[in-house]
């Protein structure tokens, strides 16, 4: 593909399901080889570069002004750049703005909850409700990547980071500013010759995505599974006194995207296995005790690698995104108990994956195609 940012029709739509499996939607269990199957590269370096720049620039700015402790608020605003890959520029921008505003709202809500010293069980229930709501909105608005992952993660991190009333104002400024930078990075390619050629086409100038039928039953089931599985995982993590139950909740919502139970189970396997390898890599990174500059540079590389692989093989992508997620704690300069952190994340991941697998198996029949649809 010679033109910058001119993607083949339908590429973004393929993100509505894991491309690592071709298992029919009626099958319950996947084939083991689905765990190691790779999708095509499909120009992944372009969105990977956009997302890496969108995440890296705010971190550099915060380090420059001496406030790297604000990094979580900046990162989740920047994650809007991950949406709409494969879409023409203006349609991508529309999706990123929609999802980005919801991300900012989740970050601010989480910071408000943290500043209010709300009980942990209330945080878990609130995150679960947001998981169900954003799952439904994502399906209805056809966001790509689908599902509530980013919103649950952003709300969870913000709710569990210590905050005061002044921190709420910080989150309310940093997250939208980071979103703005992400949107600028998304349209920057229009300055290049290939980008201008893309804008000269009717598809390149079109703002709205074409209509597509919405599967109401699938939307409701997805939302219900995300709600139930995330709250159950969070409360179980809390009952077992595992640190940061939001991590278990994130792991519980990740596999829900897609309509085939077999594909969802593959994604659950990816979540577990990829995290296990990723926490080992995180332990090596944190044991090195890198400075802020080295850590930010490592985050940029890890984010780029993640976006290169996220659609091709989710499990391998997790190997790279997990060290970044865990390494955020080290940015503030506070000492990190690497062993305890790795153990907690491993336990939370196992809890979340275990819970969602049970829920997915229990609701398998609800996602099977209707007889009239198959006819």
C-alpha positions as CSV (number, residue, x, y, z in Angstrom):
1,X,0.0,0.0,0.0
2,X,1.8,3.1,-1.2
3,X,-0.4,5.8,0.0
4,X,0.1,6.9,3.6
5,X,-3.0,6.2,5.7
6,X,-5.2,5.0,2.8
7,X,-6.5,1.6,4.1
8,X,-8.4,-1.1,2.4
9,X,-12.2,-1.1,3.0
10,X,-13.3,-3.2,5.8
11,X,-9.9,-3.5,7.6
12,X,-11.2,-1.6,10.7
13,X,-14.2,-3.9,10.8
14,X,-12.0,-6.9,11.2
15,X,-11.0,-5.7,14.6
16,X,-14.5,-6.5,15.9
17,X,-13.3,-10.1,16.3
18,X,-9.9,-11.6,17.2
19,X,-8.2,-12.3,13.9
20,X,-6.1,-15.0,15.6
21,X,-8.8,-17.6,15.2
22,X,-11.1,-18.7,12.4
23,X,-13.2,-20.9,14.6
24,X,-16.9,-20.9,13.6
25,X,-19.2,-19.0,15.9
26,X,-21.1,-22.1,17.0
27,X,-18.0,-24.0,18.3
28,X,-17.4,-23.9,22.1
29,X,-13.7,-24.7,22.3
30,X,-10.9,-23.3,20.2
31,X,-8.0,-25.2,18.6
32,X,-4.7,-24.9,20.5
33,X,-3.0,-23.5,17.4
34,X,-5.3,-20.5,17.5
35,X,-3.1,-19.2,20.4
36,X,0.0,-18.9,18.2
37,X,-1.7,-17.8,15.0
38,X,-0.6,-14.5,13.5
39,X,-2.7,-12.1,11.5
40,X,-1.2,-10.0,8.6
41,X,1.0,-7.0,9.3
42,X,-1.5,-4.9,7.3
43,X,0.5,-1.6,7.6
44,X,0.5,-1.8,11.5
45,X,3.7,0.3,11.7
46,X,1.7,3.5,10.9
47,X,-0.9,3.3,13.7
48,X,1.9,2.0,16.0
49,X,3.9,5.1,15.3
50,X,0.9,7.3,16.0
51,X,0.1,5.7,19.3
52,X,3.7,5.6,20.4
53,X,4.2,9.3,19.7
54,X,0.8,10.2,21.3
55,X,1.9,8.4,24.5
56,X,5.6,9.5,24.5
57,X,5.1,13.3,24.0
58,X,3.0,13.9,27.1
59,X,5.3,11.9,29.2
60,X,8.3,13.9,28.0
61,X,6.4,17.1,28.7
62,X,5.5,16.0,32.2
63,X,9.1,14.9,32.9
64,X,10.3,18.3,31.7
65,X,8.1,20.3,34.0
66,X,8.8,17.9,36.9
67,X,5.4,16.2,37.3
68,X,5.8,12.7,36.1
69,X,3.4,11.6,38.8
70,X,0.7,12.9,36.6
71,X,1.6,10.3,33.9
72,X,-1.4,8.0,34.4
73,X,-3.8,10.8,33.5
74,X,-1.8,11.7,30.4
75,X,-1.4,8.2,29.2
76,X,-5.1,7.4,29.2
77,X,-6.0,10.6,27.3
78,X,-3.4,9.6,24.8
79,X,-4.8,6.1,24.4
80,X,-7.6,7.6,22.2
81,X,-5.0,7.4,19.4
82,X,-5.4,3.6,19.5
83,X,-9.0,3.9,18.2
84,X,-10.0,3.8,14.5
85,X,-7.0,2.2,13.0
86,X,-7.7,1.3,9.4
87,X,-10.3,4.0,9.0
88,X,-9.9,7.0,6.7
89,X,-8.5,10.0,8.5
90,X,-11.6,12.0,9.3
91,X,-13.6,8.9,10.3
92,X,-10.8,7.9,12.5
93,X,-10.7,11.4,14.1
94,X,-14.5,11.2,14.8
95,X,-14.1,7.8,16.6
96,X,-11.0,9.0,18.5
97,X,-12.9,12.1,19.7
98,X,-15.9,10.0,20.8
99,X,-13.8,7.4,22.6
100,X,-11.3,10.0,23.9
101,X,-14.0,12.0,25.6
102,X,-15.3,8.9,27.4
103,X,-11.7,8.1,28.4
104,X,-11.3,11.6,29.9
105,X,-14.6,11.2,31.7
106,X,-13.4,7.9,33.2
107,X,-10.1,9.4,34.3
108,X,-11.8,12.3,36.0
109,X,-14.5,10.1,37.6
110,X,-11.8,7.8,38.9
111,X,-9.8,10.7,40.4
112,X,-13.0,12.0,42.1
113,X,-13.6,8.6,43.6
114,X,-9.9,8.4,44.8
115,X,-10.1,11.9,46.3
116,X,-13.4,11.1,48.1
117,X,-11.8,8.1,49.9
118,X,-14.7,5.9,48.8
119,X,-14.7,2.4,50.1
120,X,-13.0,-0.1,47.8
121,X,-16.1,-2.2,47.3
122,X,-17.8,0.9,45.9
123,X,-14.9,1.5,43.5
124,X,-15.3,-2.1,42.3
125,X,-19.0,-1.8,41.7
126,X,-18.6,1.6,40.0
127,X,-15.9,0.2,37.7
128,X,-18.2,-2.8,36.9
129,X,-21.1,-0.5,36.0
130,X,-18.9,1.5,33.7
131,X,-17.6,-1.8,32.1
132,X,-21.1,-2.7,31.2
133,X,-22.1,0.7,30.0
134,X,-19.0,1.3,27.9
135,X,-19.3,-2.2,26.4
136,X,-22.7,-1.3,25.1
137,X,-21.7,2.1,23.8
138,X,-18.7,0.6,22.1
139,X,-20.8,-2.0,20.3
140,X,-23.5,0.6,19.4
141,X,-21.0,3.1,18.1
142,X,-18.8,0.3,16.5
143,X,-15.6,1.5,18.1
144,X,-12.4,-0.2,17.1
145,X,-10.8,-1.7,19.1
146,X,-14.1,-2.9,20.6
147,X,-15.0,-3.4,24.2
148,X,-14.5,-1.6,27.5
149,X,-10.8,-2.4,28.1
150,X,-9.4,1.1,28.0
151,X,-12.3,2.6,29.9
152,X,-12.1,0.1,32.7
153,X,-8.3,0.4,32.9
154,X,-8.4,4.2,32.9
155,X,-11.1,4.4,35.6
156,X,-9.4,1.6,37.7
157,X,-6.0,3.2,37.7
158,X,-7.3,6.7,38.4
159,X,-9.5,5.4,41.2
160,X,-6.7,3.5,42.9
161,X,-4.0,6.3,42.7
162,X,-4.1,8.4,45.8
163,X,-5.6,11.8,45.0
164,X,-6.8,15.0,46.6
165,X,-9.3,17.7,45.5
166,X,-6.5,19.5,43.7
167,X,-5.6,16.3,41.8
168,X,-9.1,16.2,40.3
169,X,-8.3,19.6,38.7
170,X,-5.0,18.2,37.4
171,X,-6.7,15.2,35.9
172,X,-9.3,17.5,34.3
173,X,-6.5,19.4,32.6
174,X,-3.9,16.8,31.8
175,X,-6.2,14.1,30.3
176,X,-7.9,16.4,27.8
177,X,-4.6,18.0,26.9
178,X,-3.2,14.6,26.2
179,X,-6.3,13.8,24.1
180,X,-5.8,16.9,22.1
181,X,-2.2,15.9,21.3
182,X,-3.4,12.5,20.2
183,X,-5.9,14.0,17.9
184,X,-3.2,16.2,16.4
185,X,-1.0,13.2,15.8
186,X,-3.9,11.5,14.1
187,X,-4.2,14.2,11.5
188,X,-0.6,15.1,11.1
189,X,-0.2,12.7,8.2
190,X,-2.3,15.0,6.1
191,X,0.7,17.3,5.8
192,X,2.6,14.6,3.8
193,X,2.1,14.2,0.0
194,X,0.5,10.8,0.4
195,X,-1.8,12.2,3.0
196,X,-2.9,15.1,0.7
197,X,-3.6,12.6,-2.0
198,X,-5.8,10.6,0.3
199,X,-7.8,13.7,1.2
200,X,-8.3,14.3,-2.5
201,X,-10.5,11.1,-2.7
202,X,-14.2,11.1,-1.8
203,X,-13.6,8.4,0.9
204,X,-10.7,10.3,2.3
205,X,-12.9,13.4,2.9
206,X,-15.9,11.5,4.3
207,X,-16.5,12.2,8.0
208,X,-19.2,9.7,8.9
209,X,-18.9,6.0,8.9
210,X,-21.5,4.1,6.9
211,X,-24.5,2.6,8.7
212,X,-24.3,-1.0,9.7
213,X,-26.9,-3.2,11.4
214,X,-26.5,-3.6,15.2
215,X,-26.9,-6.9,16.8
216,X,-29.0,-5.9,19.8
217,X,-28.8,-9.3,21.5
218,X,-25.0,-9.4,21.2
219,X,-24.7,-5.9,22.6
220,X,-26.9,-6.7,25.6
221,X,-25.1,-10.0,26.3
222,X,-21.6,-8.4,26.0
223,X,-22.6,-5.6,28.4
224,X,-24.1,-8.1,30.9
225,X,-21.0,-10.4,30.8
226,X,-18.7,-7.4,31.3
227,X,-20.8,-6.1,34.2
228,X,-21.1,-9.5,36.0
229,X,-17.6,-10.8,35.3
230,X,-15.8,-7.6,36.2
231,X,-17.6,-7.1,39.5
232,X,-17.3,-10.8,40.4
233,X,-13.5,-10.7,39.6
234,X,-13.0,-7.4,41.5
235,X,-14.9,-8.6,44.6
236,X,-13.1,-12.0,44.6
237,X,-9.7,-10.2,44.3
238,X,-10.8,-7.9,47.2
239,X,-11.9,-10.9,49.3
240,X,-8.5,-12.6,48.7
241,X,-6.7,-9.3,49.7
242,X,-4.9,-9.1,46.4
243,X,-3.6,-5.7,45.6
244,X,-5.4,-3.5,43.0
245,X,-8.6,-5.5,42.1
246,X,-9.1,-3.3,39.1
247,X,-6.4,-5.4,37.3
248,X,-8.6,-8.5,37.8
249,X,-11.5,-6.5,36.4
250,X,-9.5,-5.5,33.3
251,X,-8.6,-9.2,32.7
252,X,-12.3,-10.1,33.1
253,X,-13.5,-7.8,30.3
254,X,-10.7,-8.3,27.8
255,X,-11.9,-11.6,26.4
256,X,-15.5,-10.6,25.9
257,X,-15.1,-8.9,22.4
258,X,-16.2,-11.0,19.5
259,X,-19.2,-13.3,19.0
260,X,-17.6,-16.7,19.1
261,X,-17.0,-18.4,22.5
262,X,-14.0,-20.2,21.0
263,X,-12.4,-16.9,20.0
264,X,-13.2,-15.4,23.4
265,X,-11.5,-18.3,25.1
266,X,-8.4,-17.8,22.8
267,X,-8.3,-14.2,24.0
268,X,-8.6,-15.3,27.6
269,X,-5.6,-17.6,27.0
270,X,-3.7,-14.8,25.4
271,X,-4.5,-12.6,28.4
272,X,-3.2,-15.1,30.9
273,X,-0.1,-16.4,29.0
274,X,0.9,-12.9,27.7
275,X,0.7,-11.4,31.2
276,X,2.8,-14.2,32.7
277,X,5.6,-13.5,30.3
278,X,5.0,-9.7,30.5
279,X,5.4,-9.6,34.3
280,X,8.7,-11.4,34.0
281,X,9.9,-8.8,31.5
282,X,8.5,-6.1,33.9
283,X,10.5,-7.6,36.8
284,X,13.7,-7.3,34.7
285,X,13.0,-3.7,33.7
286,X,12.2,-2.6,37.3
287,X,15.1,-4.5,38.8
288,X,17.3,-2.5,36.5
289,X,16.2,0.7,38.4
290,X,16.1,2.9,35.3
291,X,16.0,6.7,35.6
292,X,12.9,8.7,34.5
293,X,14.4,9.4,31.0
294,X,15.3,5.8,30.4
295,X,11.9,4.6,31.6
296,X,10.0,7.0,29.4
297,X,12.1,5.9,26.4
298,X,11.4,2.3,27.2
299,X,7.7,3.0,27.4
300,X,7.8,4.5,23.9
301,X,9.5,1.4,22.5
302,X,7.1,-0.9,24.4
303,X,4.0,1.0,23.2
304,X,5.2,0.8,19.6
305,X,5.8,-2.9,19.9
306,X,2.4,-3.4,21.4
307,X,0.6,-1.6,18.6
308,X,2.5,-3.5,16.0
309,X,1.2,-6.8,17.5
310,X,-2.1,-6.0,19.1
311,X,-4.2,-7.1,16.1
312,X,-1.8,-9.7,14.9
313,X,-1.5,-11.7,18.1
314,X,-3.0,-10.3,21.3
315,X,-1.0,-12.5,23.6
316,X,2.4,-11.4,22.2
317,X,1.3,-7.8,22.5
318,X,0.6,-8.3,26.2
319,X,4.3,-9.2,26.7
320,X,5.2,-5.6,25.8
321,X,2.3,-3.6,27.3
322,X,2.4,-5.3,30.7
323,X,5.9,-3.9,31.6
324,X,4.7,-0.5,30.6
325,X,1.6,-0.8,32.8
326,X,3.5,-2.0,35.8
327,X,6.4,0.4,35.2
328,X,4.2,3.5,35.7
329,X,4.6,3.1,39.4
330,X,8.3,3.7,39.1
331,X,7.8,7.0,37.3
332,X,6.9,8.8,40.6
333,X,10.2,7.9,42.1
334,X,8.6,5.9,45.0
335,X,10.3,2.5,45.8
336,X,8.6,-0.4,44.1
337,X,8.5,-3.9,45.7
338,X,9.0,-5.8,42.4
339,X,8.2,-9.2,43.8
340,X,5.0,-8.2,45.4
341,X,3.9,-6.2,42.3
342,X,4.5,-9.2,40.0
343,X,2.8,-11.6,42.4
344,X,-0.3,-9.4,42.7
345,X,-0.6,-8.8,39.0
346,X,-0.2,-12.5,38.3
347,X,-2.9,-13.4,40.8
348,X,-5.3,-10.7,39.7
349,X,-4.9,-11.8,36.0
350,X,-5.6,-15.4,36.9
351,X,-8.7,-14.4,38.9
352,X,-10.1,-12.2,36.1
353,X,-9.5,-14.8,33.4
354,X,-10.9,-17.6,35.5
355,X,-14.0,-15.7,36.3
356,X,-14.7,-14.6,32.7
357,X,-14.1,-18.1,31.3
358,X,-16.8,-19.4,33.6
359,X,-19.2,-16.7,32.6
360,X,-18.5,-17.1,28.9
361,X,-19.1,-20.8,29.1
362,X,-22.3,-20.3,31.0
363,X,-23.6,-17.8,28.4
364,X,-22.3,-19.7,25.3
365,X,-25.8,-20.5,24.0
366,X,-26.8,-16.8,24.1
367,X,-24.2,-16.0,21.5
368,X,-24.9,-18.9,19.2
369,X,-26.5,-17.7,15.9
370,X,-30.3,-17.9,15.8
371,X,-31.6,-20.7,13.6
372,X,-33.3,-18.1,11.3
373,X,-29.9,-16.2,11.0
374,X,-28.1,-19.4,10.0
375,X,-30.8,-20.4,7.4
